[in-house]
Amino acid sequence: MVKEKEIGVVTHYYDKAGVAVIELVGALKAGEMITMRRGDTQFSQEVSSMQIEHEQVATAKRGTAIGLKVDQEVRPGTKVYRGELAEPVPA
């Protein structure tokens, strides 16, 4: 079983741009796999485009707010985890 490591939380989502603002509690690098989860909804994606203050970056440190291009719509409060997690077990 994979131990989950939370690395951030979504604070805002820009639907027209498909970008989430994430407040990081752990470091993140371009190319890493992440999983976003809120309630029973989750999806995994590779970090392909990440910005700090409208500047493209390859890494971001803990305590930083980043803009991240996301594959699906997310809501504030969505938790971000490092790695690709297994699908939740249906109730």
C-alpha positions in Angstrom: 0.0 0.0 0.0 1.3 3.5 -0.9 1.5 6.0 1.8 -0.1 9.3 0.8 2.0 12.5 1.0 0.0 15.7 0.8 2.0 18.5 -0.9 -0.6 21.2 -1.2 -4.1 22.5 -1.4 -6.0 24.3 -4.2 -6.9 27.9 -3.1 -8.4 29.1 -6.4 -9.3 27.8 -9.9 -9.4 29.9 -13.1 -11.9 28.0 -15.3 -11.2 29.8 -18.6 -7.4 29.2 -18.3 -7.8 25.7 -16.7 -5.3 26.8 -14.0 -5.3 26.0 -10.3 -3.5 28.1 -7.6 -2.0 25.7 -5.2 -0.5 26.6 -1.8 2.4 24.1 -1.4 3.3 22.4 1.9 6.0 20.4 0.2 8.3 20.9 -2.8 7.2 20.1 -6.3 9.1 19.6 -9.6 8.0 19.7 -13.2 7.6 16.1 -14.6 6.3 14.7 -11.3 3.0 12.8 -11.0 0.4 14.3 -8.7 -3.1 13.3 -7.6 -5.8 15.8 -6.8 -8.6 14.7 -4.5 -11.7 16.2 -3.0 -14.3 13.9 -1.5 -14.8 10.8 -3.8 -13.4 12.6 -6.9 -9.8 12.3 -7.8 -7.5 12.3 -10.8 -3.8 12.0 -11.5 -1.7 14.0 -13.9 1.9 15.0 -14.7 3.1 18.4 -13.7 3.7 19.9 -17.1 3.3 23.7 -16.7 4.0 25.4 -13.4 4.4 29.2 -12.7 5.2 31.5 -9.8 4.2 35.1 -10.3 3.6 34.5 -14.1 7.1 33.1 -14.6 7.6 29.5 -15.7 9.5 27.4 -13.2 10.9 23.9 -13.0 10.7 23.6 -9.2 8.7 25.2 -6.4 9.5 25.1 -2.7 7.3 24.5 0.3 5.3 27.7 1.3 5.0 28.9 -2.3 1.8 29.6 -4.2 2.0 28.2 -7.7 -0.2 28.3 -10.8 -0.6 24.9 -12.3 -2.3 23.9 -15.6 -4.7 21.1 -14.6 -6.4 18.4 -16.8 -9.8 18.7 -15.0 -11.8 21.3 -13.1 -10.9 21.5 -9.4 -12.4 23.5 -6.5 -10.8 25.4 -3.6 -10.0 22.9 -0.8 -9.0 20.1 -3.2 -5.9 18.3 -1.7 -2.8 17.7 -3.8 -0.7 14.5 -3.3 2.6 13.4 -4.7 2.4 10.4 -7.0 -0.3 8.5 -8.7 -2.8 7.0 -6.3 -5.0 4.0 -6.7 -8.7 4.7 -7.3 -10.8 4.9 -4.1 -12.7 1.8 -3.2 -16.5 2.2 -3.9 -18.7 2.2 -0.8 
